[in-house]
């Protein structure tokens, strides 16, 4: 996922879940400044991008009840 695509995916997630950027960063990335730093141009390692993608996918799956929490390690 490219940098602009990651930012767009996070923004859509935040709107969809009515979540503040700092909450996303704190809960899913362990850094309340993650979204702000990403929007400011910080590049991330591929494993960090995957972690963000996985977190968003897991949250959607739980919301949609398509998986059980134990299936995604929660």
Backbone as numpy.savetxt, mean C-alpha at the origin, in Angstrom:
# Nx Ny Nz CAx CAy CAz Cx Cy Cz
6.26 -2.41 -11.28 5.39 -1.23 -11.28 6.29 0.00 -11.28
6.01 0.91 -12.19 6.81 2.13 -12.26 6.45 3.08 -11.12
7.31 4.05 -10.90 7.08 5.01 -9.82 5.74 5.73 -9.96
5.40 6.29 -11.14 4.09 6.94 -11.27 2.92 5.97 -11.06
3.10 4.72 -11.49 2.04 3.72 -11.30 1.85 3.40 -9.82
2.95 3.33 -9.08 2.86 3.07 -7.64 2.12 4.21 -6.95
2.48 5.42 -7.28 1.82 6.58 -6.66 0.32 6.55 -6.97
-0.03 6.28 -8.22 -1.44 6.24 -8.61 -2.17 5.12 -7.88
-1.54 3.96 -7.77 -2.17 2.83 -7.08 -2.40 3.16 -5.61
-1.43 3.79 -4.98 -1.59 4.17 -3.58 -2.69 5.20 -3.42
-2.71 6.20 -4.28 -3.75 7.24 -4.20 -5.14 6.63 -4.34
-5.31 5.72 -5.29 -6.61 5.06 -5.47 -6.97 4.25 -4.23
-5.99 3.57 -3.67 -6.22 2.78 -2.46 -6.66 3.68 -1.32
-5.99 4.80 -1.15 -6.32 5.72 -0.06 -7.76 6.23 -0.18
-8.16 6.55 -1.39 -9.54 7.02 -1.61 -10.51 5.87 -1.34
-10.20 4.72 -1.89 -11.08 3.56 -1.76 -11.30 3.17 -0.29
-10.25 3.29 0.52 -10.33 2.89 1.92 -10.50 4.07 2.88
-10.66 5.27 2.30 -10.82 6.48 3.12 -9.72 6.54 4.19
-8.49 6.43 3.73 -7.34 6.35 4.61 -6.39 7.51 4.36
-5.80 8.01 5.41 -4.79 9.07 5.30 -3.47 8.45 4.84
-2.68 9.21 4.09 -1.38 8.69 3.63 -0.49 8.22 4.77
-0.47 8.97 5.87 0.39 8.57 6.99 -0.08 7.27 7.62
-1.38 7.03 7.60 -1.91 5.77 8.16 -1.47 4.60 7.29
-1.56 4.76 5.97 -1.09 3.71 5.07 0.38 3.40 5.35
1.19 4.43 5.39 2.61 4.23 5.61 2.92 3.56 6.93
2.25 3.99 7.97 2.50 3.44 9.30 2.04 1.99 9.39
0.82 1.72 8.91 0.25 0.37 9.03 0.93 -0.66 8.14
1.16 -0.28 6.89 1.61 -1.25 5.90 3.10 -1.22 5.61
3.74 -0.06 5.81 5.14 0.05 5.43 6.07 0.32 6.61
5.49 0.59 7.77 6.31 0.88 8.94 6.95 2.25 8.89
6.42 3.15 8.05 6.97 4.49 7.89 5.82 5.45 7.57
5.44 6.29 8.53 4.32 7.20 8.28 4.58 8.20 7.15
5.83 8.36 6.75 6.18 9.29 5.67 6.33 8.60 4.31
6.01 7.32 4.24 6.22 6.56 3.01 5.54 7.20 1.81
4.27 7.53 1.93 3.53 8.08 0.79 4.08 9.45 0.42
4.29 10.29 1.40 4.81 11.64 1.13 6.18 11.55 0.45
7.05 10.69 0.94 8.37 10.54 0.34 8.28 9.99 -1.08
7.36 9.06 -1.30 7.18 8.49 -2.64 6.68 9.56 -3.60
5.71 10.35 -3.17 5.20 11.43 -4.02 6.27 12.49 -4.29
7.22 12.63 -3.37 8.29 13.61 -3.53 9.40 13.10 -4.45
9.26 11.84 -4.91 10.22 11.32 -5.88 11.13 10.23 -5.38
10.99 9.82 -4.15 11.85 8.76 -3.64 11.58 7.47 -4.39
12.65 6.87 -4.88 12.55 5.57 -5.55 12.68 4.48 -4.50
12.01 3.36 -4.73 12.04 2.26 -3.79 12.60 1.01 -4.46
13.17 0.16 -3.64 13.64 -1.13 -4.13 12.45 -1.95 -4.60
12.67 -2.86 -5.54 11.57 -3.69 -6.03 10.85 -4.43 -4.90
11.57 -4.88 -3.89 10.92 -5.61 -2.79 10.02 -4.69 -1.98
10.36 -3.40 -1.90 9.52 -2.44 -1.18 8.25 -2.17 -1.96
8.38 -2.03 -3.27 7.21 -1.83 -4.13 6.29 -3.05 -4.02
6.88 -4.24 -4.04 6.07 -5.46 -3.92 5.37 -5.51 -2.57
6.05 -5.09 -1.53 5.43 -5.07 -0.20 4.21 -4.15 -0.18
4.32 -2.98 -0.80 3.18 -2.06 -0.87 2.05 -2.66 -1.68
2.39 -3.26 -2.83 1.36 -3.89 -3.66 0.68 -5.03 -2.91
1.47 -5.86 -2.25 0.92 -7.00 -1.51 0.00 -6.52 -0.39
0.39 -5.45 0.29 -0.44 -4.91 1.38 -1.78 -4.43 0.85
-1.76 -3.71 -0.27 -3.01 -3.21 -0.85 -3.88 -4.37 -1.33
-3.27 -5.35 -1.96 -4.03 -6.52 -2.44 -4.63 -7.30 -1.27
-3.87 -7.46 -0.21 -4.37 -8.19 0.97 -5.54 -7.45 1.61
-5.43 -6.13 1.73 -6.51 -5.35 2.32 -7.78 -5.46 1.48
-7.62 -5.41 0.17 -8.79 -5.55 -0.71 -9.40 -6.94 -0.61
-8.55 -7.94 -0.55 -9.05 -9.31 -0.44 -9.82 -9.51 0.85
-9.30 -8.97 1.94 -10.01 -9.09 3.21 -11.34 -8.35 3.17
-11.33 -7.16 2.60 -12.56 -6.38 2.49 -13.59 -7.12 1.66
-13.14 -7.71 0.59 -14.04 -8.41 -0.31 -14.34 -9.83 0.16
-13.71 -10.22 1.26 -13.91 -11.54 1.88 -13.62 -12.68 0.91
-12.66 -12.44 0.02 -12.31 -13.49 -0.92 -11.27 -14.44 -0.35
-10.68 -14.08 0.78 -9.73 -14.96 1.45 -9.93 -14.83 2.95
-9.45 -15.79 3.67 -9.47 -15.74 5.12 -8.16 -15.10 5.59
-8.17 -14.40 6.73 -6.96 -13.74 7.20 -5.76 -14.68 7.32
-5.97 -15.92 7.69 -4.86 -16.85 7.85 -4.23 -17.21 6.51
-4.96 -17.04 5.42 -4.42 -17.36 4.10 -3.39 -16.35 3.63
-3.41 -15.15 4.22 -2.45 -14.13 3.81 -1.50 -13.76 4.94
-1.50 -14.58 5.98 -0.55 -14.39 7.05 -0.92 -13.36 8.10
-2.19 -13.02 8.20 -2.61 -12.04 9.21 -3.21 -12.77 10.39
